[in-house]
Amino acid sequence: SGVGPTELPQTVAAFHSLVGLAAMAGAAGEYLGNSGDLMVGTLSSIYLATFIGGVTFAGSLVAFGKLAGMMDAAPLQLRGRDQLNLAMLGACALGMGAFLSPEISASMTAMDPETVRLASLGMVGAVSSILGYHLTASIGGADMPVVITVLNSYSGWALVAEGFLLNNPLLAQVGALIGFSGAILTWIMCEAMGRNIVSVILGGAGTEIVQKSGEAVEMEGEVTVASVDAVTEALLEAKNIIITPGYGLAVAQAQFAVADIAKNLKAMGKNVRFAIHPVAGRMPGQLNVLLAEAGVPYDMVFEMEEINDDFDDVDVTLVIGASDTVSSAAEDDPNCSIYGMPVLRVWKSGQVFVLKRSIGNTGYAGMMNPILFKDNTDVCLGDAKDTCEALRTAVMEAKK
């Protein structure tokens, strides 16, 4: 109950790590408590539970670190990244062969079959953990929402393996439900973000490792700052308004003030809508939940694919705490880490107001949002909650 909405993504990652650790511990306990009396099917479940558990455990810890700001959001770019991953997968596959048929390995080494099995199980636990760390660390922070859904799926498959080795059908069924739902959500998220699902699962496999040139991206134009009064005046004069919330709104807990602004403007006869990016808020559906909590009617909330073509006809767009999800660099800058990701084209509106705590704040892309330098964009600096409450007061006074 002490976890706020903004801490939910990293909290989910932390719980996934516990599921992975429990799968590894359960598999080890089952083997050590029944060694010598286990069938091939049970041995396979033990090995797979250890492998999936190790990947889930270490990968979830990395995701937690990146989401909580304890680790650099930039992807780890080791040379030979794909080959390293394949080598670890190969080692785990060979280890499974040795675990299931220790006599073959024992005949080639000085170890007895039982020692071979213990060594194989310990090896897969260590290697799978390193693999999980490397796979997740190789994904940039902007793609962490997708990684969370992948890890959610992995935790489900770890439960499936646990269900088989414990002969518990209910545990296997629940794990399968979690695994398949996580996989489906991963597919949906990858489609929404323009990412290759195989590349995400395999730690960026097949993508080029970008070497930093050390040259900053040159932005043309200047950032212009607007006051709360200027934003209020533009909202009152506009007929067609779109509000685009992001992670900053969740951090500031400004959803109630924003909901009141939207309701009052709508009462004045204006067309007010909310545009939600699929990964806004770092977790699928997080902004939808916050707006629902604030009492925003469902018919005012639109997904990106439903509203993205309407920005050309919008008078004013109010961007609150969003950066990467509204960045024109995703379409214009091939060197940007989020290039190719579908974004809300807010810059096509007649006037754009971006509510930010400071101009220097960047999203997971690690670069300034180019829309801040466009002629039709003004920045309103300050805490999102304070600014939205001031806007609410000004709009309500104008309504009287």
Secondary structure by P-SEA (a helix, b strand, c coil): ccccccaaaaaaaaaaaaaaaaaaaaaaaaaaaccccccaaaaaaaaaaaaaaaaaaaaaaaaaaaaacccccccccccaaaaaaaaaaaaaaaaaaaaacaaaaaaaccccaaaaaaaaaaaaaaaaaaaaaaaaaaccccaaaaaaaaaaaaaaaaaaaaaaaaccaaaaaaaaaaaaaaaaaaaaaaaaacccaaaaaaccccccccccccccccccbbbbbbcaaaaaaaaaaccbbbbbbcaaaaaacaaaaaaaaaaaaaaaccbbbbbbccccccccaaaaaaaaaacccccccccccccccccccccbbbbcccccccccccccccccccccccccccccccbbbbbcccccccccccccccccccccbbbbcccaaaaaaaaaaaaaaaac
